[in-house]
Amino acid sequence: MMHGQVPHFPVYLFDIDGTLLDSARDICGAVEQVLRSAGAPPVSFDFLKGYVGLHLVAVFGDVFPNHTPEQMEEWIRQYRAIYLGRGHTQTSVYPGVLETLAALGGRKGTATTKGTPTTRLVLEQFGLLRYFDHVQGTDGFPCKPAPDVILKSMEALGAKPEECLMVGDSAADMEAGRQAGIKTCAVLYGYGKREEMARHQPDFRIDDLRELLPPGTG
């Protein structure tokens, strides 16, 4: 596993939360509101942060192991309304992201657990949408660590596995990339736990997104 200099790839696939956007306050805040109204005991921000990038069924299912499918559906519906209603006011773009996306050669796609429409809106709000050739969210198919969202993004871009690098901050991103047969790059400033990511043997590790740029850029 290399740290630092990442070779150039023709195609980059990006996770969003914890990779491009520091959005945990808004995501966890919305989850917490749903849990509170459902009568859950208080949970910490750090506990909730560990679930960012996973499907909502993970956090709601762990807090309420005896839920019904109807309850789960209702909690997810509430979460989506609350999350969008917050207007991403506590979300910010990580340092180096704008200049990296602007200067990085190659085509760019997303591979996120958010749905595609929400993803487009969030990227647009933060001025990132124009840098992407394709926006792919998780729309009714298995989410990461399953490779589906990566494969859909690759298909839309007409990309071959050897051309692609998956950039993300969680073990789920690394595992999804591995299952899709592409190289992976772990960002170490996000929400994922380093030791969990290391278990999935990412090909590269970076502390700042600008490390994707060739030396002497920017």
C-alpha positions in Angstrom: 0.0 0.0 0.0 1.6 3.3 -1.1 1.2 6.6 0.7 1.5 9.8 -1.3 2.1 10.0 -5.0 -0.8 8.5 -6.9 -0.3 7.8 -10.6 -2.7 9.4 -13.1 -5.9 7.5 -14.0 -8.1 8.0 -17.0 -11.2 7.8 -14.8 -11.8 8.8 -11.1 -14.9 7.7 -9.1 -15.5 9.6 -5.9 -17.4 8.9 -2.8 -18.9 12.2 -1.5 -19.6 12.2 2.2 -16.3 12.2 4.1 -14.4 12.4 0.9 -15.5 15.6 -0.9 -17.9 17.0 1.6 -17.6 17.3 5.4 -21.3 16.6 5.8 -21.4 14.4 9.0 -23.0 17.2 11.1 -26.0 17.4 8.8 -26.3 13.6 8.2 -25.9 12.7 11.8 -28.1 15.5 13.0 -30.9 14.3 10.8 -30.4 10.7 11.9 -30.5 11.8 15.5 -33.8 13.7 15.1 -35.4 10.5 13.7 -34.0 8.4 16.5 -35.1 10.9 19.1 -38.6 11.1 17.8 -38.7 7.3 17.7 -37.8 7.2 21.4 -34.2 5.9 21.2 -31.8 6.5 24.0 -29.3 9.4 23.3 -26.4 8.4 21.0 -23.1 10.3 20.5 -22.0 12.1 17.3 -19.0 9.7 17.1 -21.3 6.7 17.2 -23.4 8.1 14.4 -20.4 9.2 12.3 -19.4 5.6 12.0 -22.5 5.0 9.9 -21.9 7.7 7.3 -21.7 6.2 3.9 -23.6 3.0 4.9 -27.3 2.5 4.2 -29.7 4.0 6.7 -31.0 0.5 7.6 -27.6 -0.1 9.3 -27.9 2.6 11.9 -31.7 2.3 12.5 -31.5 -1.5 12.6 -28.6 -1.4 15.1 -30.4 1.0 17.4 -33.8 -0.7 17.0 -33.1 -4.4 16.3 -36.7 -5.4 16.7 -38.2 -3.0 14.1 -40.8 -3.8 11.5 -40.3 -3.2 7.8 -43.0 -0.5 8.0 -41.1 1.3 10.8 -37.9 1.2 8.8 -39.6 2.7 5.8 -41.1 5.5 7.8 -37.7 6.3 9.5 -36.0 6.5 6.1 -38.8 8.7 4.8 -38.4 11.0 7.8 -34.6 11.1 7.5 -34.8 12.2 3.9 -37.2 15.0 4.6 -35.2 16.2 7.6 -31.8 15.9 5.9 -32.9 17.9 2.8 -34.8 20.4 5.1 -31.5 21.2 6.8 -30.2 22.7 3.6 -26.7 21.4 4.2 -26.0 24.4 6.4 -23.4 22.5 8.5 -21.8 20.9 5.5 -18.6 22.2 3.9 -16.2 21.3 1.1 -12.9 19.7 2.4 -9.7 21.7 1.8 -8.2 21.1 -1.6 -11.3 19.5 -3.2 -12.2 22.4 -5.5 -8.7 22.9 -6.9 -8.2 19.1 -7.3 -11.4 18.6 -9.2 -10.7 21.6 -11.4 -7.1 20.6 -12.2 -7.3 16.8 -12.3 -7.2 15.3 -15.8 -9.4 12.4 -16.7 -13.1 11.8 -16.5 -14.9 11.9 -13.1 -17.9 10.1 -11.8 -19.5 9.6 -8.4 -20.2 6.4 -6.4 -22.2 7.4 -3.4 -24.8 5.9 -1.1 -27.1 9.0 -1.6 -29.7 8.7 -4.3 -28.8 10.3 -7.7 -31.2 13.3 -7.5 -30.0 14.3 -4.0 -26.4 13.9 -5.1 -26.8 16.2 -8.0 -28.5 18.9 -5.8 -25.7 18.7 -3.2 -22.9 18.9 -5.7 -24.6 21.8 -7.4 -25.1 23.7 -4.1 -21.3 23.4 -3.4 -20.2 24.3 -6.9 -18.8 20.8 -7.7 -21.3 19.5 -10.2 -19.6 21.0 -13.3 -16.5 18.9 -12.6 -18.3 15.6 -13.1 -18.9 13.8 -16.3 -21.4 11.5 -14.6 -23.3 11.6 -11.3 -24.3 8.1 -10.0 -26.1 7.5 -6.7 -27.5 4.4 -5.2 -31.0 4.1 -6.7 -32.8 1.0 -5.6 -29.9 -1.5 -5.9 -27.5 -2.8 -3.2 -25.2 -0.1 -1.7 -21.5 -0.2 -0.9 -19.7 -2.4 0.1 -21.5 -4.1 -2.9 -19.9 -2.9 -6.1 -23.1 -2.0 -7.9 -22.9 1.8 -7.7 -19.3 1.7 -9.0 -20.2 -0.6 -11.9 -23.2 1.6 -12.9 -20.9 4.7 -12.9 -18.3 2.8 -15.0 -20.9 1.6 -17.4 -22.3 5.2 -17.9 -18.7 6.5 -18.5 -17.9 3.5 -20.8 -14.8 2.8 -18.5 -12.8 -0.3 -18.2 -11.8 -1.6 -14.8 -8.0 -0.9 -15.4 -8.8 2.7 -16.2 -10.5 3.5 -12.9 -9.6 4.6 -9.4 -12.1 4.6 -6.6 -11.5 7.4 -4.0 -13.3 7.1 -0.7 -13.0 7.4 3.1 -14.5 4.1 4.3 -13.9 0.4 4.3 -17.2 0.0 2.3 -15.6 2.2 -0.5 -12.4 0.0 -0.5 -14.4 -3.2 -0.6 -16.7 -2.0 -3.3 -13.8 -1.0 -5.4 -12.1 -4.3 -4.9 -15.2 -6.2 -5.9 -15.5 -4.0 -9.0 -12.0 -5.0 -9.9 -10.6 -1.4 -9.8 -7.8 0.3 -7.9 -8.7 2.1 -4.6 -7.4 5.2 -2.9 -8.2 5.7 0.8 -8.5 9.3 2.0 -7.4 9.4 5.6 -9.2 12.7 6.7 -12.8 11.4 6.4 -15.0 9.4 8.7 -13.8 5.9 8.0 -11.6 4.2 10.6 -8.0 3.7 9.2 -7.6 0.2 10.6 -10.8 -0.9 8.9 -9.8 0.6 5.6 -6.4 -1.0 5.9 -8.0 -4.5 6.2 -9.3 -4.0 2.7 -5.8 -3.2 1.4 -6.3 0.0 -0.6 -3.8 0.6 -3.3 -3.1 4.1 -2.3 -3.6 6.4 0.8 -3.7 10.2 0.9 -4.0 12.8 3.6 -5.3 15.5 1.2 -7.2 15.2 -2.1 -4.5 17.4 -3.7 -2.2 14.4 -3.5 -4.1 13.0 -6.6 -2.5 15.8 -8.7 0.8 15.4 -10.4 3.7 17.1 -8.7 4.0 20.8 -9.6 0.3 21.3 -10.2 -1.5 24.2 -8.6 
